[in-house]
Amino acid sequence: MSRQVIVYAKCLKNHLSRLSRFGLEGTFFEIEGNETNKSIESYLKIIDFLIEKDFKKSDLLVAVGGGSVLDLVGFVAATFMRGVEVAFVPTTLLAMVDASIGGKNGINRPWVKNILGTTYLPKQTFLDMYFLSLMSPEELYPGYVEMIKVAVIDAFCSIDQTEERLKRQYSGSFLEDWEFPPSEKSIERARALKQGIVGEDIQEKGLRKLLNFGHTVGHALEAYLDFTMSHGEAVQHGMSVEMELLEFPLVLRQKIASYFPYKTPFPAIHRENFLKILLRDKKNAENKIALSNVLMHKHKEYIAYFDAEKVVNACLKRAHDSLYPGA
Ligand SMILES: NC(=O)c1ccc[n+]([C@@H]2O[C@H](COP(=O)([O-])OP(=O)(O)OC[C@H]3O[C@@H](n4cnc5c(N)ncnc54)[C@H](O)[C@@H]3O)[C@@H](O)[C@H]2O)c1
């Protein structure tokens, strides 16, 4: 008979009874469930636990937690006995709308995120909105920013657009009904949008590259600020800068910005230091920065390359405008 091993984030210890509604019960394994635990040490601890429990190829591994638990356990599932079945119970908004979809998993090494990983799809994903009631608005925010991101990508990512549809999309109407905190309906819609994109391009040869929208500048900002800025805010700033570089019309940028309830100033940056961090991104070539080319109907390529100087100047301008609004 098939058994289940359920790896869960420690902070959910008192909420595990929620799992029985999905028929999930078995042997539990607790981990801290944060970014630090996306490590080779945690990976080996889970592997050793599975060996100790005589986990069989026909058994089911279950991950309950945020994106870091899903990434870690997904990687265990992909590699243990050359692959065992895994089910996800995402418990953060980011994990529901992003990390649980598309099969990417991975663990970190010091200073290098997701350096080991595979693409391996879960057998099933179970959603329970109850878990979101345990999160503060600040904790929900990174997931919400990803929801806006995927909505923008979906609106423009097709090369073949009718003029009428484009007119509608450029008015920002695709964001109507979206609000913060998000409704269950919009969470399901955001999941479907991401699923649609990765379903067409699971190996990230083209379309899926667009999901990096906002993250080139966003990741550079996070690294520049030693991860003191939240991921949501960094990606929000990243999207604003990248939309400007991609020449989104100002009215549309303003409309999209109006859906972000938190408006923190763009931080002050030092030109040379920020440039160095931007150029570390492995997608870049020579002095060019690779950005997800969301306005596909205009540019017909998934990636657009910009002079690094131009990207830094756009960031410096935003930092200046944050300091002197209306100047
Ligand atoms: N595989 C992918 O496609 C993909 C996509 C996006 C992000 N990610 C990864 O996801 C990770 C970030 O995920 P995250 O934002 O969910 O953070 P996380 O998994 O690091 O969790 C953040 C904190 O929230 C706690 N937590 C979990 N559920 C909770 C709940 N319901 N209420 C309150 N606290 C809860 C966790 O224990 C942890 O302390 C990163 O490692 C990132 O690389 C992966």
The ligand as an SDF file (V2000), in Angstrom:
LIG
                    3D

 44 48  0  0  0  0  0  0  0  0999 V2000
    9.9050   27.1950   -8.1430 N   0  0  0  0  0  0  0  0  0  0  0  0
    9.4160   28.3260   -8.5710 C   0  0  0  0  0  0  0  0  0  0  0  0
    8.8970   28.4540   -9.6850 O   0  0  0  0  0  0  0  0  0  0  0  0
    9.4730   29.5140   -7.6560 C   0  0  0  0  0  0  0  0  0  0  0  0
    8.7910   30.6990   -7.9990 C   0  0  0  0  0  0  0  0  0  0  0  0
    8.8400   31.7630   -7.1140 C   0  0  0  0  0  0  0  0  0  0  0  0
    9.5400   31.6570   -5.9270 C   0  0  0  0  0  0  0  0  0  0  0  0
   10.1910   30.5060   -5.6330 N   0  0  0  0  0  0  0  0  0  0  0  0
   10.9420   30.3620   -4.3860 C   0  0  0  0  0  0  0  0  0  0  0  0
   10.0250   30.4980   -3.3070 O   0  0  0  0  0  0  0  0  0  0  0  0
   10.7280   30.9770   -2.1660 C   0  0  0  0  0  0  0  0  0  0  0  0
    9.9280   32.0830   -1.4940 C   0  0  0  0  0  0  0  0  0  0  0  0
    8.6840   31.5380   -1.1400 O   0  0  0  0  0  0  0  0  0  0  0  0
    7.7340   32.2230   -0.0520 P   0  0  0  0  0  0  0  0  0  0  0  0
    7.5850   33.6460   -0.3520 O   0  0  0  0  0  0  0  0  0  0  0  0
    6.5340   31.3590    0.0360 O   0  0  0  0  0  0  0  0  0  0  0  0
    8.6190   32.2020    1.2660 O   0  0  0  0  0  0  0  0  0  0  0  0
    9.1360   31.0380    2.2340 P   0  0  0  0  0  0  0  0  0  0  0  0
    8.7830   29.6960    1.7710 O   0  0  0  0  0  0  0  0  0  0  0  0
   10.5780   31.3380    2.4910 O   0  0  0  0  0  0  0  0  0  0  0  0
    8.2930   31.3400    3.5360 O   0  0  0  0  0  0  0  0  0  0  0  0
    8.4530   32.5630    4.2170 C   0  0  0  0  0  0  0  0  0  0  0  0
    8.0600   32.3940    5.6920 C   0  0  0  0  0  0  0  0  0  0  0  0
    6.6490   32.2030    5.7830 O   0  0  0  0  0  0  0  0  0  0  0  0
    6.3710   31.0840    6.6220 C   0  0  0  0  0  0  0  0  0  0  0  0
    5.0450   30.5780    6.2220 N   0  0  0  0  0  0  0  0  0  0  0  0
    4.7000   29.5930    5.3780 C   0  0  0  0  0  0  0  0  0  0  0  0
    3.3660   29.5120    5.2810 N   0  0  0  0  0  0  0  0  0  0  0  0
    2.8370   30.4760    6.0810 C   0  0  0  0  0  0  0  0  0  0  0  0
    1.5220   30.9040    6.4000 C   0  0  0  0  0  0  0  0  0  0  0  0
    0.4460   30.3400    5.8500 N   0  0  0  0  0  0  0  0  0  0  0  0
    1.3600   31.9350    7.2700 N   0  0  0  0  0  0  0  0  0  0  0  0
    2.4310   32.5470    7.8190 C   0  0  0  0  0  0  0  0  0  0  0  0
    3.7170   32.1970    7.5640 N   0  0  0  0  0  0  0  0  0  0  0  0
    3.9090   31.1760    6.6950 C   0  0  0  0  0  0  0  0  0  0  0  0
    7.5530   30.1610    6.3990 C   0  0  0  0  0  0  0  0  0  0  0  0
    7.7070   29.2580    7.4470 O   0  0  0  0  0  0  0  0  0  0  0  0
    8.7100   31.1680    6.3320 C   0  0  0  0  0  0  0  0  0  0  0  0
    9.1800   31.5130    7.6020 O   0  0  0  0  0  0  0  0  0  0  0  0
   12.1010   31.4160   -2.6390 C   0  0  0  0  0  0  0  0  0  0  0  0
   13.0470   30.4670   -2.2480 O   0  0  0  0  0  0  0  0  0  0  0  0
   11.9670   31.4430   -4.1420 C   0  0  0  0  0  0  0  0  0  0  0  0
   13.1860   31.1650   -4.7940 O   0  0  0  0  0  0  0  0  0  0  0  0
   10.1550   29.4330   -6.4620 C   0  0  0  0  0  0  0  0  0  0  0  0
  1  2  1  0
  2  3  2  0
  2  4  1  0
  4  5  1  0
  4 44  2  0
  5  6  2  0
  6  7  1  0
  7  8  2  0
  8  9  1  0
  8 44  1  0
  9 10  1  0
  9 42  1  0
 10 11  1  0
 11 12  1  0
 11 40  1  0
 12 13  1  0
 13 14  1  0
 14 15  2  0
 14 16  1  0
 14 17  1  0
 17 18  1  0
 18 19  2  0
 18 20  1  0
 18 21  1  0
 21 22  1  0
 22 23  1  0
 23 24  1  0
 23 38  1  0
 24 25  1  0
 25 26  1  0
 25 36  1  0
 26 27  1  0
 26 35  1  0
 27 28  2  0
 28 29  1  0
 29 30  1  0
 29 35  2  0
 30 31  1  0
 30 32  2  0
 32 33  1  0
 33 34  2  0
 34 35  1  0
 36 37  1  0
 36 38  1  0
 38 39  1  0
 40 41  1  0
 40 42  1  0
 42 43  1  0
M  CHG  2   8   1  16  -1
M  END
$$$$
